[in-house]
Structure formats: C-alpha cells, structure tokens
Amino acid sequence: MKRCVIQVKKEAGCDDLPLPQYQSYGASGLDLYAAITQPVTIEPGEVKLISTGIRISIPPGFEGQVRPRSGLALKHGIGLLNSPGTIDSDYRGIVGIILFNFSRKPFVIYRGDRVAQLVITKIERVSIRLVKHLDVSERESGGFGSTGLR
C-alpha cells in the first residue's frame, strides 16, 4: 500500500518540538504540539489560537482534519471551536489550533503540550448539477433528531 507523504517545515525557534506523530500503532491522528514561547491561559468561555510552529504540504486528493484530543475534552473541558478544522492541500501557512475552554476553570497550555490531533483523509472532488427534483428517499426531510433518541 502506498503511503501519503506529508511534508513538514518547522518555523524558526521550533527545533525543540517533535514533528507530528502517532502515539500508538493503531492511532488515526498525529498529535500536534503547542509552539508557544510562554504559558497561555485560556479562561472559561475564551477562545485562543495556538500555533503549532509548523507548515505542512498535503498532496492533492487529501485533506488534513484537525480534531480535539479526547483527554483534554473529558478532563479539562478543552475543545476545538471548529471541529474538525480543515487543512486544504494548497494551504501552506502555519497550522494553528483554535482552542475553546468549555469548562468553568482557567486552563494553562505550556510549550510542547499536545493540543490537537491531525487526521489525514482522502477526499473526492464532486460535480454539482442543478435539478428541478431530487430522487426520493425513505428519510426525506427528516433531520434534527427526527429518528428519536432511542
């Protein structure tokens, strides 16, 4: 099986930080690290953009999905405001993580903390066609909990 190769460029001053990496054999996401120069406190209800200190090149036909870390969410109420965040194959800027504090306590991030994970997925480009009628489905317009809770 051919692997997708992601090129990574570290920003100046980030040589001490690890490259994105899987933490276990079966992990789907590569951990992303905080490239901050001093601790950052996220107050309850506050949003902060945290730099990873890296730029990446994703091949066409793939995308990067930035996702929250479950431990940060469960133990500290820290999540991503736009989850998943999308990194397009033609984006070459610094990868930033938009963290939100859903909890009632301040949370401090330190340099090198694992703040999110990056999942690389294949994408399919589609064509859009305007029609007067859609094909019929069993569900039709049902949504927003229309199938019930149990």
Z-matrix of the N, CA and C atoms (Angstrom, degrees):
N
C 1 1.452
C 2 1.532 1 108.95
N 3 1.318 2 116.06 1 130.06
C 4 1.457 3 121.20 2 179.09
C 5 1.531 4 109.73 3 -78.56
N 6 1.316 5 116.45 4 132.71
C 7 1.463 6 121.23 5 179.54
C 8 1.525 7 111.00 6 -91.47
N 9 1.309 8 115.03 7 146.66
C 10 1.459 9 122.55 8 171.67
C 11 1.526 10 106.68 9 -76.57
N 12 1.316 11 117.59 10 128.80
C 13 1.460 12 121.48 11 -179.81
C 14 1.532 13 108.80 12 -104.23
N 15 1.320 14 115.32 13 124.42
C 16 1.457 15 122.28 14 178.25
C 17 1.527 16 107.88 15 -104.92
N 18 1.323 17 115.80 16 120.88
C 19 1.466 18 120.00 17 176.52
C 20 1.523 19 108.40 18 -84.98
N 21 1.340 20 116.29 19 137.85
C 22 1.462 21 121.93 20 -178.32
C 23 1.519 22 108.82 21 -126.85
N 24 1.343 23 115.53 22 134.12
C 25 1.463 24 121.68 23 174.72
C 26 1.521 25 107.32 24 -120.90
N 27 1.333 26 116.16 25 123.93
C 28 1.461 27 120.26 26 177.50
C 29 1.526 28 109.38 27 -84.04
N 30 1.314 29 115.40 28 142.70
C 31 1.454 30 121.39 29 174.60
C 32 1.533 31 109.19 30 -75.70
N 33 1.319 32 116.05 31 158.20
C 34 1.461 33 120.94 32 177.82
C 35 1.525 34 109.64 33 -56.13
N 36 1.317 35 116.33 34 137.49
C 37 1.453 36 121.57 35 179.00
C 38 1.519 37 114.32 36 84.83
N 39 1.328 38 117.28 37 7.29
C 40 1.469 39 120.22 38 -178.27
C 41 1.523 40 112.74 39 -114.88
N 42 1.323 41 117.31 40 14.94
C 43 1.466 42 120.44 41 -178.37
C 44 1.525 43 113.19 42 -63.21
N 45 1.331 44 117.76 43 -23.16
C 46 1.469 45 120.83 44 -179.49
C 47 1.521 46 113.40 45 -78.49
N 48 1.331 47 117.45 46 -12.36
C 49 1.459 48 120.66 47 -177.19
C 50 1.525 49 111.11 48 -91.40
N 51 1.331 50 117.21 49 144.17
C 52 1.472 51 120.09 50 178.43
C 53 1.529 52 111.20 51 -67.90
N 54 1.315 53 115.08 52 155.48
C 55 1.460 54 120.09 53 169.02
C 56 1.523 55 107.80 54 -69.76
N 57 1.340 56 117.89 55 158.82
C 58 1.470 57 118.10 56 173.65
C 59 1.523 58 109.00 57 -52.58
N 60 1.326 59 116.06 58 137.90
C 61 1.461 60 118.50 59 -177.10
C 62 1.516 61 111.89 60 -150.99
N 63 1.350 62 113.53 61 151.23
C 64 1.455 63 120.60 62 174.36
C 65 1.520 64 107.71 63 -77.89
N 66 1.339 65 116.77 64 141.78
C 67 1.458 66 120.94 65 -179.37
C 68 1.522 67 113.17 66 -95.24
N 69 1.339 68 116.73 67 -11.51
C 70 1.460 69 119.96 68 176.54
C 71 1.526 70 108.69 69 -150.63
N 72 1.316 71 115.59 70 165.79
C 73 1.460 72 121.60 71 -178.35
C 74 1.529 73 112.30 72 -57.94
N 75 1.332 74 117.45 73 -40.41
C 76 1.457 75 121.12 74 -176.32
C 77 1.515 76 115.15 75 -94.82
N 78 1.329 77 117.60 76 6.12
C 79 1.468 78 120.53 77 -177.81
C 80 1.524 79 111.24 78 -64.57
N 81 1.323 80 115.72 79 138.40
C 82 1.465 81 121.85 80 177.01
C 83 1.520 82 111.75 81 -88.95
N 84 1.333 83 116.22 82 -28.58
C 85 1.454 84 120.76 83 -174.82
C 86 1.511 85 112.66 84 -110.44
N 87 1.323 86 114.80 85 145.50
C 88 1.468 87 123.17 86 173.27
C 89 1.529 88 107.58 87 -90.53
N 90 1.311 89 117.78 88 129.01
C 91 1.457 90 119.51 89 179.72
C 92 1.523 91 110.67 90 -70.50
N 93 1.338 92 114.82 91 141.22
C 94 1.465 93 122.88 92 177.36
C 95 1.527 94 107.99 93 -112.52
N 96 1.321 95 115.99 94 140.64
C 97 1.465 96 122.66 95 -170.98
C 98 1.529 97 111.88 96 -110.40
N 99 1.327 98 115.78 97 146.15
C 100 1.465 99 121.84 98 178.24
C 101 1.522 100 109.84 99 -74.27
N 102 1.324 101 115.99 100 122.47
C 103 1.466 102 121.90 101 178.20
C 104 1.521 103 108.53 102 -105.98
N 105 1.311 104 115.69 103 64.07
C 106 1.458 105 121.41 104 -179.11
C 107 1.525 106 108.65 105 -108.12
N 108 1.324 107 116.70 106 150.87
C 109 1.463 108 120.26 107 -176.80
C 110 1.525 109 112.47 108 -87.89
N 111 1.330 110 116.76 109 -21.91
C 112 1.465 111 121.35 110 177.06
C 113 1.526 112 108.34 111 -144.19
N 114 1.322 113 118.13 112 159.72
C 115 1.467 114 119.50 113 -179.51
C 116 1.530 115 111.86 114 -56.03
N 117 1.324 116 114.98 115 144.45
C 118 1.467 117 122.14 116 178.83
C 119 1.525 118 107.82 117 -119.76
N 120 1.320 119 116.07 118 126.51
C 121 1.459 120 121.25 119 176.85
C 122 1.520 121 109.06 120 -98.56
N 123 1.339 122 115.02 121 130.66
C 124 1.462 123 120.64 122 174.55
C 125 1.523 124 106.15 123 -108.29
N 126 1.310 125 115.61 124 113.68
C 127 1.460 126 121.37 125 -179.13
C 128 1.536 127 109.54 126 -75.77
N 129 1.332 128 117.92 127 159.51
C 130 1.463 129 120.56 128 176.85
C 131 1.536 130 110.66 129 -53.79
N 132 1.325 131 115.45 130 132.35
C 133 1.463 132 120.75 131 179.95
C 134 1.514 133 115.02 132 76.95
N 135 1.321 134 117.49 133 4.81
C 136 1.462 135 121.56 134 -176.12
C 137 1.530 136 111.62 135 -99.16
N 138 1.325 137 114.75 136 150.93
C 139 1.459 138 123.30 137 177.15
C 140 1.523 139 108.56 138 -112.93
N 141 1.336 140 116.55 139 136.43
C 142 1.472 141 121.13 140 175.70
C 143 1.527 142 109.09 141 -135.97
N 144 1.320 143 115.62 142 140.72
C 145 1.457 144 121.54 143 173.59
C 146 1.525 145 107.38 144 -93.93
N 147 1.327 146 116.47 145 119.91
C 148 1.457 147 122.31 146 -177.64
C 149 1.528 148 108.49 147 -111.09
N 150 1.302 149 116.60 148 123.45
C 151 1.458 150 121.79 149 179.19
C 152 1.522 151 110.69 150 -75.93
N 153 1.332 152 115.69 151 144.15
C 154 1.467 153 121.05 152 172.81
C 155 1.524 154 110.48 153 -96.43
N 156 1.330 155 116.96 154 -10.21
C 157 1.458 156 120.66 155 179.88
C 158 1.516 157 114.24 156 72.34
N 159 1.328 158 117.40 157 14.79
C 160 1.462 159 120.07 158 179.64
C 161 1.524 160 110.79 159 -129.25
N 162 1.313 161 114.14 160 153.95
C 163 1.461 162 123.62 161 168.80
C 164 1.521 163 105.09 162 -118.78
N 165 1.333 164 116.47 163 144.56
C 166 1.457 165 118.79 164 -178.41
C 167 1.516 166 110.99 165 -130.51
N 168 1.318 167 114.67 166 157.11
C 169 1.454 168 122.08 167 174.97
C 170 1.528 169 107.32 168 -121.67
N 171 1.320 170 114.99 169 112.47
C 172 1.461 171 122.09 170 179.45
C 173 1.523 172 107.40 171 -101.33
N 174 1.326 173 118.43 172 131.12
C 175 1.464 174 120.14 173 -179.17
C 176 1.529 175 112.45 174 -63.49
N 177 1.337 176 117.13 175 150.04
C 178 1.464 177 120.04 176 174.15
C 179 1.529 178 109.85 177 -54.71
N 180 1.334 179 116.14 178 144.59
C 181 1.455 180 121.16 179 -177.98
C 182 1.517 181 112.91 180 92.57
N 183 1.346 182 116.06 181 -1.16
C 184 1.465 183 121.45 182 178.24
C 185 1.520 184 108.79 183 -131.92
N 186 1.322 185 115.53 184 161.11
C 187 1.462 186 121.34 185 173.01
C 188 1.513 187 108.44 186 -138.45
N 189 1.316 188 116.24 187 159.34
C 190 1.449 189 121.37 188 171.89
C 191 1.516 190 108.73 189 -103.84
N 192 1.325 191 116.79 190 131.56
C 193 1.456 192 121.26 191 174.84
C 194 1.525 193 108.28 192 -111.27
N 195 1.319 194 116.12 193 119.15
C 196 1.460 195 121.29 194 177.72
C 197 1.523 196 107.12 195 -89.79
N 198 1.314 197 115.34 196 121.96
C 199 1.463 198 121.37 197 -174.98
C 200 1.525 199 110.80 198 -124.59
N 201 1.338 200 116.59 199 156.45
C 202 1.464 201 119.43 200 178.12
C 203 1.524 202 111.66 201 -71.32
N 204 1.308 203 115.46 202 160.23
C 205 1.464 204 121.72 203 173.08
C 206 1.526 205 107.19 204 -92.74
N 207 1.309 206 116.54 205 130.25
C 208 1.462 207 120.72 206 -174.81
C 209 1.525 208 112.61 207 -63.02
N 210 1.323 209 117.85 208 -35.87
C 211 1.461 210 120.65 209 179.46
C 212 1.519 211 112.38 210 -64.54
N 213 1.329 212 117.17 211 -39.80
C 214 1.469 213 120.23 212 177.20
C 215 1.525 214 110.40 213 -65.47
N 216 1.325 215 116.17 214 -38.16
C 217 1.460 216 119.97 215 -179.56
C 218 1.527 217 111.13 216 -68.18
N 219 1.323 218 117.09 217 -50.30
C 220 1.467 219 120.97 218 -175.68
C 221 1.525 220 112.55 219 -69.87
N 222 1.323 221 116.92 220 -46.49
C 223 1.466 222 120.68 221 -172.82
C 224 1.526 223 114.11 222 -84.62
N 225 1.359 224 116.80 223 -25.91
C 226 1.468 225 119.04 224 -173.02
C 227 1.524 226 114.33 225 -130.25
N 228 1.339 227 118.61 226 -5.40
C 229 1.463 228 120.51 227 -179.57
C 230 1.511 229 113.32 228 71.45
N 231 1.333 230 117.31 229 25.88
C 232 1.467 231 121.76 230 -178.68
C 233 1.523 232 109.08 231 -102.79
N 234 1.320 233 116.25 232 126.32
C 235 1.458 234 121.21 233 179.93
C 236 1.511 235 111.17 234 -139.10
N 237 1.309 236 114.83 235 -177.24
C 238 1.459 237 121.34 236 177.01
C 239 1.517 238 108.28 237 -99.65
N 240 1.306 239 115.90 238 135.66
C 241 1.459 240 119.50 239 -178.30
C 242 1.522 241 111.04 240 -70.79
N 243 1.306 242 117.62 241 -37.44
C 244 1.469 243 121.01 242 176.95
C 245 1.522 244 107.80 243 -113.86
N 246 1.301 245 115.13 244 90.52
C 247 1.456 246 118.32 245 -172.92
C 248 1.519 247 111.05 246 -118.32
N 249 1.317 248 119.30 247 124.01
C 250 1.458 249 123.42 248 -3.46
C 251 1.525 250 111.18 249 -81.42
N 252 1.314 251 114.94 250 148.13
C 253 1.453 252 120.44 251 171.00
C 254 1.525 253 108.36 252 -80.50
N 255 1.307 254 117.35 253 144.59
C 256 1.460 255 121.22 254 -177.54
C 257 1.517 256 111.02 255 -106.32
N 258 1.336 257 115.89 256 132.89
C 259 1.466 258 121.48 257 171.03
C 260 1.521 259 106.01 258 -111.96
N 261 1.313 260 115.97 259 112.28
C 262 1.458 261 121.48 260 -179.35
C 263 1.520 262 111.13 261 -75.00
N 264 1.324 263 115.90 262 157.68
C 265 1.472 264 120.35 263 -177.01
C 266 1.523 265 112.87 264 -65.87
N 267 1.318 266 118.50 265 -19.19
C 268 1.473 267 119.84 266 -179.78
C 269 1.531 268 112.91 267 -100.69
N 270 1.334 269 118.70 268 5.99
C 271 1.469 270 121.74 269 177.78
C 272 1.518 271 109.96 270 -83.47
N 273 1.326 272 116.66 271 131.53
C 274 1.462 273 121.21 272 179.85
C 275 1.527 274 113.01 273 -126.41
N 276 1.315 275 117.57 274 12.11
C 277 1.456 276 120.95 275 178.45
C 278 1.521 277 111.55 276 -78.58
N 279 1.318 278 115.49 277 177.30
C 280 1.464 279 120.82 278 177.72
C 281 1.525 280 108.86 279 -67.88
N 282 1.305 281 116.34 280 135.47
C 283 1.455 282 121.35 281 177.75
C 284 1.532 283 107.90 282 -75.44
N 285 1.324 284 115.33 283 121.19
C 286 1.457 285 121.63 284 178.58
C 287 1.513 286 110.78 285 -116.84
N 288 1.314 287 116.49 286 148.96
C 289 1.455 288 122.99 287 -178.79
C 290 1.525 289 108.51 288 -113.75
N 291 1.331 290 117.06 289 121.79
C 292 1.467 291 121.41 290 179.59
C 293 1.520 292 108.10 291 -91.77
N 294 1.326 293 116.01 292 96.71
C 295 1.465 294 121.67 293 -178.20
C 296 1.520 295 110.88 294 -92.08
N 297 1.331 296 115.06 295 145.54
C 298 1.460 297 122.17 296 178.30
C 299 1.523 298 108.44 297 -130.92
N 300 1.316 299 115.93 298 137.50
C 301 1.459 300 121.10 299 177.75
C 302 1.528 301 109.14 300 -97.19
N 303 1.335 302 115.27 301 102.04
C 304 1.458 303 121.63 302 178.85
C 305 1.525 304 111.80 303 -81.78
N 306 1.323 305 117.97 304 -9.15
C 307 1.464 306 121.42 305 -174.40
C 308 1.527 307 111.40 306 -85.21
N 309 1.327 308 114.50 307 -175.24
C 310 1.466 309 120.69 308 178.02
C 311 1.522 310 111.77 309 -104.71
N 312 1.344 311 116.80 310 6.50
C 313 1.465 312 120.71 311 -179.04
C 314 1.520 313 110.22 312 -122.56
N 315 1.337 314 117.63 313 147.03
C 316 1.465 315 119.80 314 173.90
C 317 1.532 316 109.72 315 -62.25
N 318 1.315 317 116.26 316 149.63
C 319 1.459 318 121.90 317 178.15
C 320 1.518 319 108.43 318 -129.19
N 321 1.331 320 116.58 319 133.25
C 322 1.462 321 121.60 320 -177.58
C 323 1.522 322 109.93 321 -106.71
N 324 1.329 323 115.20 322 131.62
C 325 1.465 324 122.11 323 175.92
C 326 1.525 325 107.50 324 -107.32
N 327 1.327 326 115.32 325 137.13
C 328 1.459 327 122.02 326 -179.73
C 329 1.528 328 109.58 327 -115.13
N 330 1.303 329 115.70 328 157.85
C 331 1.463 330 121.05 329 177.95
C 332 1.539 331 109.59 330 -54.87
N 333 1.318 332 115.52 331 132.04
C 334 1.453 333 120.64 332 178.01
C 335 1.515 334 115.10 333 87.78
N 336 1.345 335 117.61 334 -5.66
C 337 1.464 336 119.24 335 176.14
C 338 1.529 337 109.29 336 -63.20
N 339 1.313 338 115.59 337 143.64
C 340 1.470 339 121.01 338 174.51
C 341 1.532 340 107.17 339 -81.68
N 342 1.334 341 116.44 340 111.58
C 343 1.464 342 120.86 341 -170.27
C 344 1.527 343 114.41 342 -107.32
N 345 1.314 344 118.06 343 -15.03
C 346 1.469 345 121.51 344 -179.64
C 347 1.512 346 107.96 345 -164.48
N 348 1.325 347 115.27 346 177.59
C 349 1.457 348 119.12 347 174.79
C 350 1.523 349 109.51 348 -131.36
N 351 1.317 350 114.61 349 151.50
C 352 1.459 351 122.41 350 -178.27
C 353 1.516 352 108.81 351 -113.93
N 354 1.329 353 115.98 352 120.89
C 355 1.460 354 122.08 353 177.11
C 356 1.522 355 107.10 354 -111.03
N 357 1.321 356 116.37 355 126.44
C 358 1.464 357 121.77 356 178.19
C 359 1.525 358 107.82 357 -96.55
N 360 1.325 359 116.43 358 126.55
C 361 1.458 360 120.95 359 -178.41
C 362 1.521 361 111.01 360 -130.69
N 363 1.329 362 115.44 361 151.91
C 364 1.459 363 120.87 362 172.82
C 365 1.518 364 108.57 363 -74.82
N 366 1.322 365 115.42 364 147.05
C 367 1.455 366 119.91 365 175.34
C 368 1.521 367 109.28 366 -126.64
N 369 1.286 368 114.46 367 157.21
C 370 1.461 369 120.97 368 178.09
C 371 1.521 370 107.92 369 -118.57
N 372 1.321 371 117.07 370 125.38
C 373 1.458 372 120.66 371 174.34
C 374 1.521 373 107.65 372 -77.03
N 375 1.319 374 117.32 373 138.51
C 376 1.453 375 121.60 374 -177.69
C 377 1.524 376 110.48 375 -118.19
N 378 1.293 377 115.32 376 162.79
C 379 1.463 378 122.31 377 172.24
C 380 1.524 379 107.68 378 -106.05
N 381 1.302 380 115.91 379 145.31
C 382 1.454 381 121.84 380 179.42
C 383 1.526 382 108.38 381 -107.54
N 384 1.335 383 115.49 382 132.05
C 385 1.455 384 120.54 383 179.15
C 386 1.524 385 107.91 384 -130.20
N 387 1.321 386 117.29 385 126.53
C 388 1.451 387 123.01 386 177.47
C 389 1.523 388 108.81 387 -79.25
N 390 1.353 389 116.71 388 130.35
C 391 1.460 390 121.77 389 178.61
C 392 1.532 391 108.92 390 -131.87
N 393 1.320 392 115.81 391 163.10
C 394 1.469 393 120.47 392 177.50
C 395 1.526 394 111.36 393 -86.49
N 396 1.338 395 117.99 394 -27.47
C 397 1.463 396 122.67 395 -178.65
C 398 1.520 397 109.08 396 -139.88
N 399 1.328 398 115.65 397 145.66
C 400 1.459 399 121.49 398 175.08
C 401 1.521 400 109.75 399 -97.15
N 402 1.321 401 116.45 400 158.04
C 403 1.454 402 119.77 401 174.80
C 404 1.534 403 108.78 402 -65.11
N 405 1.315 404 116.70 403 151.56
C 406 1.460 405 123.22 404 -177.30
C 407 1.525 406 109.27 405 -80.53
N 408 1.352 407 115.46 406 141.53
C 409 1.463 408 120.38 407 175.47
C 410 1.524 409 108.90 408 -129.03
N 411 1.310 410 116.20 409 161.72
C 412 1.467 411 120.55 410 178.26
C 413 1.525 412 110.68 411 -64.37
N 414 1.302 413 117.57 412 -36.77
C 415 1.460 414 122.44 413 -176.38
C 416 1.520 415 112.25 414 -77.71
N 417 1.316 416 116.86 415 -38.25
C 418 1.467 417 123.65 416 -175.91
C 419 1.531 418 111.09 417 55.65
N 420 1.333 419 118.66 418 -123.11
C 421 1.466 420 121.80 419 -173.56
C 422 1.521 421 113.93 420 -89.26
N 423 1.326 422 117.64 421 -0.30
C 424 1.464 423 120.37 422 -177.55
C 425 1.521 424 111.78 423 -60.70
N 426 1.294 425 117.58 424 130.95
C 427 1.465 426 123.09 425 178.95
C 428 1.514 427 109.88 426 -166.28
N 429 1.296 428 116.62 427 -176.66
C 430 1.458 429 123.01 428 176.29
C 431 1.525 430 111.73 429 53.86
N 432 1.336 431 116.80 430 47.05
C 433 1.454 432 121.53 431 177.00
C 434 1.511 433 113.95 432 90.44
N 435 1.323 434 118.39 433 13.02
C 436 1.467 435 121.49 434 -176.32
C 437 1.522 436 113.04 435 -63.97
N 438 1.329 437 118.22 436 -19.46
C 439 1.469 438 119.57 437 -179.70
C 440 1.527 439 112.05 438 -91.01
N 441 1.326 440 117.33 439 0.84
C 442 1.466 441 121.07 440 176.56
C 443 1.507 442 112.89 441 91.92
N 444 1.307 443 115.09 442 174.80
C 445 1.461 444 121.90 443 -179.14
C 446 1.521 445 111.76 444 -91.81
N 447 1.323 446 118.30 445 -33.83
C 448 1.464 447 122.22 446 -177.30
C 449 1.497 448 111.05 447 -126.40
